[in-house]
Each structure stands twice: as C-alpha cells, then as structure tokens.
Amino acid sequence: MSPMHELGKVLLIFGIFMVVVGLFLIFAPKIPFIGRLPGDIVIRRGNFTFYFPLATSILLSVLLTILFSIFRK
C-alpha cells in the first residue's frame, strides 16, 4: 500500500473520532448524570469553584476501555 493510502485511513479515523467527540460535547449537557455523579468533587469558596469529576472520569475510562477492546478484535 502506498503512504498516501495509509495517511487517508488515519485522517478518516481521526475525522470520525472528532465527529464523535463533537456530538458528545453538544449532547453532554442534556445527559443528566454526566458531571454530577456521587464521587465528583466540587469545592465552592466565595468566587472560587474547584471541580474534579473523579467518578465521571472513572466511568468514562471503563466505558472507553470496553469499547476499544470490542473494536480491537
């Protein structure tokens, strides 16, 4: 295969990935539990807010691991 063929595949996969991320960013505020799970850390002090989505990060990591393991085979 030519290098241009391989580059085309990589760009196509990257484009699909970007579309999926974009759709997630558009629809994420409409999903009620994303970012508000028990285990997400929120500290509010006056005009300062610190937010660390620990439980959401773990959930997304598990889901992506399962998804990638399915598509690897």
Contact map, one row per residue, 1 for C-alpha under 8 A:
1110110000000000000000000000000000000000000000000000000000000000000000000
1111110000000000000000000000000000000000000000000000000000000000000000000
1111111000000000000000000000000000000000000000000000000000000000000000000
0111111100000000000000000000000000000000000000000000000000000000000000000
1111111110000000000000000000000000000000000000000000000000000000000000000
1111111111000000000000000000000000000000000000000000000000000000000000000
0011111111100000000000000000000000000000000000000000000000000000000000000
0001111111110000000000000000000000000000000000000000000000000000000000000
0000111111111000000000000000000000000000000000000000000000000000000000000
0000011111111100000000000000000000000000000000000000000000000000000000000
0000001111111110000000000000000000000000000000000000000000000000000000000
0000000111111111000000000000000000000000000000000000000000000000000000000
0000000011111111100000000000000000000000000000000000000000000000000000000
0000000001111111110000000000000000000000000000000000000000000000000000000
0000000000111111111000000000000000000000000000000000000000000000000000000
0000000000011111111100000000000000000000000000000000000000000000000000000
0000000000001111111110000000000000000000000000000000000000000000000000000
0000000000000111111111000000000000000000000000000000000000000000000000000
0000000000000011111111100000000000000000000000000000000000000000000000000
0000000000000001111111110000000000000000000000000000000000000000000000000
0000000000000000111111111000000000000000000000000000000000000000000000000
0000000000000000011111111100000000000000000000000000000000000000000000000
0000000000000000001111111110000000000000000000000000000000000000000000000
0000000000000000000111111111000000000000000000000000000000000000000000000
0000000000000000000011111111100000000000000000000000000000000000000000000
0000000000000000000001111111100000000000000000000000000000000000000000000
0000000000000000000000111111111000000000000000000000000000000000000000000
0000000000000000000000011111111001000000000000000000000000000000000000000
0000000000000000000000001111111101000000000000000000000000000000000000000
0000000000000000000000000011111100000000000000000000000000000000000000000
0000000000000000000000000011111111000000000000000000000000000000000000000
0000000000000000000000000000111111010000000000000000000000000000000000000
0000000000000000000000000000001111111000000000000000000000000000000000000
0000000000000000000000000001101111111000000000000000000100000000000000000
0000000000000000000000000000000011111001000000000000100100000000000000000
0000000000000000000000000000000111111101000000000000100100000000000000000
0000000000000000000000000000000011111111000000000000001100000000000000000
0000000000000000000000000000000000011111000000000000001000000000000000000
0000000000000000000000000000000000001111100000000000111000000000000000000
0000000000000000000000000000000000111111110000000011111100000000000000000
0000000000000000000000000000000000000011111000000111110000000000000000000
0000000000000000000000000000000000000001111100001111000000000000000000000
0000000000000000000000000000000000000000111110001110000000000000000000000
0000000000000000000000000000000000000000011111111100000000000000000000000
0000000000000000000000000000000000000000001111111000000000000000000000000
0000000000000000000000000000000000000000000111111000000000000000000000000
0000000000000000000000000000000000000000000111111000000000000000000000000
0000000000000000000000000000000000000000000111111100000000000000000000000
0000000000000000000000000000000000000000011111111110000000000000000000000
0000000000000000000000000000000000000000111100011111000000000000000000000
0000000000000000000000000000000000000001111000001111100000000000000000000
0000000000000000000000000000000000000001110000000111110000000000000000000
0000000000000000000000000000000000110011100000000011111110000000000000000
0000000000000000000000000000000000000011100000000001111111000000000000000
0000000000000000000000000000000000001111000000000000111111100000000000000
0000000000000000000000000000000001111001000000000000111111110000000000000
0000000000000000000000000000000000000000000000000000111111111000000000000
0000000000000000000000000000000000000000000000000000011111111100000000000
0000000000000000000000000000000000000000000000000000001111111110000000000
0000000000000000000000000000000000000000000000000000000111111111000000000
0000000000000000000000000000000000000000000000000000000011111111100000000
0000000000000000000000000000000000000000000000000000000001111111110000000
0000000000000000000000000000000000000000000000000000000000111111111000000
0000000000000000000000000000000000000000000000000000000000011111111100000
0000000000000000000000000000000000000000000000000000000000001111111110000
0000000000000000000000000000000000000000000000000000000000000111111111000
0000000000000000000000000000000000000000000000000000000000000011111111100
0000000000000000000000000000000000000000000000000000000000000001111111110
0000000000000000000000000000000000000000000000000000000000000000111111111
0000000000000000000000000000000000000000000000000000000000000000011111111
0000000000000000000000000000000000000000000000000000000000000000001111111
0000000000000000000000000000000000000000000000000000000000000000000111111
0000000000000000000000000000000000000000000000000000000000000000000011111
